[in-house]
Amino acid sequence: MSIRGSAVFARRYRAFLFDMDGTLLNSIAAAERVWSTWAERHGLDVPRFLATIHGVRAIDTITRQALPGVDPELEARWITEAEINDVEGVVAIPGAVAFLNSLPGDQWALVTSAPKALALRRLQAAGIVPPAALVTAEDVAIGKPNPACYVLGAQRLGVPVEECLVFEDALAGIRAGEAAGADVMVVTSTHHEPMTTPHPSIDGYEQLQVQRSADGLLSLTIAAG
């Protein structure tokens, strides 16, 4: 899909809602180091398993394995602690810090499948200041692709989710944004393979600019050059 021809650039939004991992920062190496250790310990096919971990809560990933004798809550806590202790290589997506800094602080929220402690640790490692509105794994009973997280993110900003633009990288999150009724922008910076999607996509934020109208609505433009 041509980003320049996308309807996203013809609309004005009350707020932007951002996923974190793969959308604002790249944590793939750190996450896969931790999850590889866990998968090996449980006798899983590591490469096949790693393809399933992105964009969803750790407890949901573990529960889906249906491993006998495994307590998903206990294992998810182990994963979180290990990931908090390993942020080597966690970096911001190109242009993300400048783009976020250009947004009004009360018009964007972070909506992540990571627990709050891990989210704050990775944001710090990537040099991203946490927003006032934050939705993390602990805030919802059911994770992505359920839309509850994005609905809650919009509620915490005091705006209708249908008037928000969701930035996502993973299929589960894209489906959550769609189900919430929001428009979606796909961030492909960390994708190893092309993703077929009806949504516009960007590989970084360097060319994106935001404008705020007199009535407080946000619109996107593409920088010339």
N, C-alpha and C positions, 0 to 999 in steps of 0.2 A: 504494500500500500504506500502511495506517495505521501510523505509527511506534509508536504506543502499543500496538497489538495485535501487534507483531512479537515473534517468538520470541527475538530477540536480547536482549530485556529480561528473559526468563525464564531465560537461561543465565548461567553463570559461566565466566570465561575465565582461562587462565593468563597470557595476554599480549595486547597489541594491536599490530598491524602497520600502519604508515601509509605510504601513498604520499606524495609531497611536492607536486609541482606540481599545483595544482587541488584538493588535499586538505588540506594544511596551509598552503599559501601560494598567492597568486595571482601568477603570473609571465607571464600570457598576453601582455600588451602587449610586454614585453621579448623574449619568445621569438618572437613574430610579427614584430617589427622585424627581428631577425637573420635569421630564416628567409625573410622576404620578400626581403631583399637577395640571399640565396643563390638563391632560386627565380628571381628576375628575371635573375640572371647566367646561369642555365642554361636560360632560355627556357620556364619552366614557367607554367602557368595558376595564378597566385598564390592567388586565393581558394580554388580547388578543392584546391590542394596544401596550404594551411594547415590544412584540415580533417582532414588525415591525420597531423599531426605530434605530436599530444598523447598522452602516456602510454606512448610507446615510445622506445627508444634512438635517438640521432641516426644511428648507423651503420646501424641497421636501416631507418630512414626513407630514407636516401640509397641504400642497396643496393636497396631496393624500386623505385626509379626506373629502375634498369638503364640509366643514361646512358652512352653510349659515351665511352671515354677518361677516365672519372671514377674516381678512387681513393677508395672510401668511407672508408677510415681517415684519409687525408689531409684530406678534406673535413670529416669529423666532428671532427677536431682544430681546424679553422678555426672551425666552429660553436661548439665549446666555448669557445675563447678569446674569441670575439666575445660570447658570452652572459655569460662571467665579467666582461667589461668593460662590460656594459650591464645593470644591475640597477635602473634607474630605474623606479619604480612597483611594485616587488616588495613586497608586503605580506602579512601573515598573514591567513588566513581568520578572520572574526569569531569570537572566543572561543577560538581554537586555542591561543594561548600559555597562557592560564589553565588550560585543560583539560589540556594536556601537563604543566604544572607540578604538577597534582594527581595525576599518575600516579607510582608507584614507578619510579625510574630504571632498574631492572633488569627491568621488565615491559613495556617498549615498544621497538620498533625502527623505524627508517626504512628503507623498501624503495623505492628510486627508480630510474628509468631514466636519471637524470642521472649524468654522471661525478662522482667524489668532489669534485674541486676546485670544480666548479660547484654541487654540492649545498651544500657548506659556505659558499660565497659567498652563495647565495640565502637560506639559513637565517639567516646573519648580517644580511643586508639586512632580513629580515622580523622580526628580534628573537627568533628561536627558537634555544634552546641545543641543539646536536646531541646525540643520545642516545649512549650507550656502544656500542650495537649499530647498525651502519650497513651496509646493502647497497646498492651503487651499480652503475653500468653495467659497471665493470671486473670485478665479482665473478662474473659469469655468462657462459657462452658463448652462450646464447640468451636474449634479452630477453622481456618480456611480449608476448603472453599466455602464454608458457611459464611454468609455476608454479615453476621452479627458484629464482627470487629469493625468493619467499615461504617456500618450504621452508627456504632458507638463513637467512632472517631468524629463523625459529623456532628453528633449530638453534643460532644464535648466542646465543639467549636460554636455550637448554637446555630447550625445551618442545616438545611435539608440535604441528605446525602445525594439526592438526584441532581443537586446543583453543585456537585463537587467533581473534580477530576482526580482519578486514582492513578498513581504511578506504580507499576508492578513489573516484575521480571519473570515470575514463576506461574505456571498454569493454574495452580491452586488459588493463588492470589488474584489472577486475572478473572477467574470464575467467581470469586468472592465479590470483586468490584462490579462485575456484570450483574450478579444476583442482587446486589444492593441498589442497582438502578443508576449507578454513576457511569460517566464516561471513563475510558481507560487509555492510558499511554503506556506502551511496553518499553522497558529499558533493556537493551540487549547486550550491554557491555561485557557481561560475564558468560554469555551463551557460547557454548562450543559448537553447536549446530544451529542452523537457521530455524526460526520458529514461524510456522504458518499461522497468521493471526489476521483478523479483520481490522484490528486496531492499528493506529499509527505507532511507529516505533522510533526510538532514538538510541544511539550507541554511547551517548554521553550528553552532558548538559551545556557544553561550551557554546553551542549556537542558539540555545534557548534564552529568550528574554521575556520578562513579565512586565505588563503594564497594569496600573491600577486606575480605574476610571473615577470620576468625581463621586459616583455613587458607591464606590468601594468594591466594585467587581474586578476580578482578575482576568486578564487575557494573555495569551502567549503569542509571541512573534519569533521569527527566525532571524538571527543577526545576519547582516549582509557579509559576503566575503567567503 
